[in-house]
Amino acid sequence: MNTPARGAGWAFGLMLLLIVSLQFGPAIGLLGFRATGSTAWSMIGGARDALVLALVGLAAGALVVSSTPPRLVASAGWALLLVLMYAGFALASTQPSVLVALNLRRLALVPLLFVALLLLPWSRRQLESLMAFLLGTSVVVAGIGLLERFAPDALWTTVLDVGSYMASNPLDPFGLLPFEASGRFFSWDLEPGFGIVLRRLVSTYLEPTTLAPTLALAMLAAWAARTRRRWGRPAFGAPAWLAATPLPGWLFLVAGVLTVSKGFVVFLALLLMWRWLGLPQPRQVFLLALAGIAVALLAADAGWTEGAFSHLAGLASAARHVAEGHLFGDGLGAAGNYGISDSDIGAESGLGNGIAQVGVAALLPLLWVRAIAIEAWQAALRRRDPGGPWIAAWLLFWFLTYLLSASSLGVGGNALGFATLALYLHPAWDQPGERAR
């Protein structure tokens, strides 16, 4: 076996482990904590970061030994530019190294993973298997979510004692909140404006805002599979059972709504507008973000800063911070959800977190996402794949969470979406002499 093929074999195994870690890691950590009492289980998220870095290392090795280095698409160039930019801000930061490292990993690991997956010498069969495994595990996650959502609260408070597990993580700023007061399990932010509090579906993620992106991705993949089936087109990795019945799509949709994620609900509205009116499109995320900043400023001026609107308040505070002269922010680790404790500038917004730390440079990820959207659309046209636009539509969901949630940063809530797009863009799909199944 030659070196590139061996490297792809190792990468395939690591990617399977990464999917398992992302889909089930928090639940595994909870069960491990309950079984052993060791607080080390609360840091299980470090395993997925290590897997990402291992894949990056394999991709770098594959690039070095390749006799014909692959031609990188524009989106990969944007991703590398982002990583270099964040590294520069990290070197220039005067904040404690722990905060700098924590925020650097949240900002840089997903772009690194995206590039790595494009560089690795996958075969088409491996791409198909990875796609099928991701979607299969998503069905399990959604099913478990429905079961726990309608189970008595005692499942979490007594049987699993999730409160003790959350409190054991020293890096979790909300870990000390009791189960009944936690925004992870109850939609307390809806009470000030709407007078309701709903239990939230969290499944194996133990966190609705990182679960919702995966459910949105799986829902879109299910709809893409059904569309391909109707058009008689290749499956591009979607397993046959996903296209055979509409039930998986409905499962993901219902589970997504039950997360009570504001981003998921608004995404559904945008999705309907896109499919019926043609607007907004994923490639328009940069302009949409500027409009979102304007809406946030208007909402803050109108006094809509509490409850569900606190996310807009965070984005507005970051925009005002730039207008006051902080063109390149306060430095990595100086603000946001994981910054110094006395600064709430940009809190609860991914874009707000970014602007508070690196200023206007936080808009560059939107140009990266725009490039991905354009390339996914072009790939779908080239392959005559009617399901491709559905996959690209996930970027509209990410855009919303970038505006409205700090969970849009980091590996937990985003890696599977960007990984799926990287796998979809991989040149192995276009290799002659093979047929997509």
PEPE-V403818 format. One record per pair of residues at least 12 apart in sequence whose C-alpha atoms are under 7 Angstrom apart, sorted by the first residue. I is the first residue (numbers start at 1). J is the second residue. D is the distance in whole Angstrom. If there is no record, write none. Layout:
BEGIN
I_J_D, I_J_D
END
This chain:
BEGIN
4_62_6, 4_121_7, 7_58_7, 7_62_7, 8_120_6, 8_121_6, 8_122_6, 11_55_6, 11_58_7, 14_51_6, 14_55_7, 18_48_6, 18_51_6, 19_134_7, 21_48_6, 22_48_7, 22_412_6, 23_141_7, 23_204_7, 23_205_7, 24_204_5, 24_205_6, 25_44_7, 26_204_6, 26_205_5, 26_206_6, 27_204_5, 27_205_6, 27_206_7, 29_41_5, 29_42_6, 29_44_6, 30_165_6, 33_165_7, 39_168_6, 42_165_7, 42_168_6, 42_169_5, 43_169_7, 52_113_6, 55_116_6, 56_112_7, 56_113_6, 56_116_5, 59_116_5, 59_119_6, 59_120_5, 62_120_7, 63_119_7, 70_119_7, 74_371_7, 75_368_6, 75_371_5, 75_372_5, 76_115_5, 78_368_5, 79_111_5, 79_112_7, 79_115_7, 79_368_6, 83_108_5, 83_111_7, 86_104_7, 86_108_7, 89_331_7, 89_332_6, 90_104_7, 90_332_6, 93_331_5, 93_332_6, 95_333_6, 95_334_6, 99_333_5, 99_338_7, 99_339_6, 100_332_6, 100_333_5, 103_332_7, 103_333_6, 103_338_7, 105_410_7, 106_409_5, 106_410_4, 106_411_7, 107_409_6, 107_410_6, 109_410_7, 109_411_7, 110_410_7, 110_411_6, 110_415_6, 114_418_6, 114_419_6, 114_422_6, 117_422_6, 117_423_7, 118_422_6, 118_423_7, 118_426_6, 122_428_7, 123_428_6, 124_428_6, 124_429_6, 127_237_7, 127_423_7, 128_236_7, 128_237_4, 129_237_7, 131_237_5, 131_238_6, 132_237_6, 132_238_6, 132_239_5, 135_218_6, 138_218_7, 141_203_6, 141_204_6, 142_251_7, 142_252_6, 142_255_6, 144_203_6, 145_201_6, 145_202_6, 145_203_4, 145_255_7, 146_255_7, 148_203_7, 149_200_7, 149_201_5, 157_179_7, 163_178_6, 163_179_6, 184_207_5, 184_208_6, 185_199_6, 185_200_5, 186_198_5, 186_199_5, 186_200_5, 187_199_7, 187_200_7, 187_260_7, 189_307_4, 189_308_5, 190_307_6, 190_308_6, 191_307_7, 192_307_6, 193_307_7, 200_258_6, 200_259_5, 200_260_6, 201_258_5, 201_259_4, 202_259_6, 208_259_5, 208_261_7, 209_261_6, 209_407_6, 210_407_6, 210_412_6, 210_413_4, 211_413_7, 212_256_6, 212_259_7, 212_261_7, 212_264_7, 213_413_6, 213_414_7, 214_416_7, 214_417_7, 215_252_5, 215_256_6, 216_256_7, 216_394_7, 217_394_6, 217_417_6, 218_252_7, 219_249_5, 219_252_5, 219_253_6, 220_390_6, 220_391_6, 221_390_7, 221_391_6, 222_242_6, 222_243_7, 222_248_7, 222_249_5, 223_249_6, 224_387_4, 224_388_7, 224_390_6, 225_238_6, 225_242_6, 225_243_5, 225_387_6, 226_243_5, 227_386_6, 227_387_6, 228_386_6, 228_387_6, 229_243_6, 233_385_7, 234_436_6, 234_437_5, 235_436_7, 235_437_6, 236_436_6, 236_437_6, 263_397_7, 263_400_6, 263_401_6, 267_396_7, 267_397_6, 282_370_7, 282_373_6, 282_392_7, 282_393_6, 282_395_6, 282_396_5, 283_370_5, 283_373_5, 283_374_6, 284_370_7, 285_366_6, 285_370_6, 285_399_7, 286_366_5, 286_367_7, 293_315_7, 293_316_7, 296_312_5, 296_313_7, 296_315_6, 296_316_5, 297_316_5, 300_313_6, 300_316_7, 311_348_5, 311_349_6, 311_404_5, 311_405_7, 312_404_7, 314_345_6, 314_346_4, 314_347_5, 314_348_6, 314_349_6, 314_352_6, 315_346_5, 315_349_6, 315_351_7, 315_352_4, 317_345_6, 317_346_6, 318_345_6, 318_346_5, 318_352_5, 318_355_6, 318_356_5, 322_359_6, 326_359_7, 327_359_5, 327_360_6, 328_358_5, 328_359_4, 328_360_6, 328_361_7, 329_355_6, 329_356_5, 329_357_5, 329_358_4, 329_359_4, 330_356_6, 330_357_5, 330_358_7, 331_357_5, 331_358_6, 332_357_5, 332_358_7, 333_357_7, 334_357_6, 335_353_7, 335_356_6, 335_357_6, 336_353_4, 336_356_7, 337_353_7, 348_404_7, 348_405_5, 348_406_5, 349_402_6, 349_403_6, 349_404_5, 349_405_4, 349_406_5, 350_402_5, 350_403_6, 350_404_7, 350_405_5, 350_406_4, 350_407_7, 350_408_6, 350_409_6, 351_402_5, 351_403_5, 353_406_7, 369_395_7, 373_392_6, 376_388_7, 376_392_6, 376_425_6, 377_389_6, 379_425_7
END
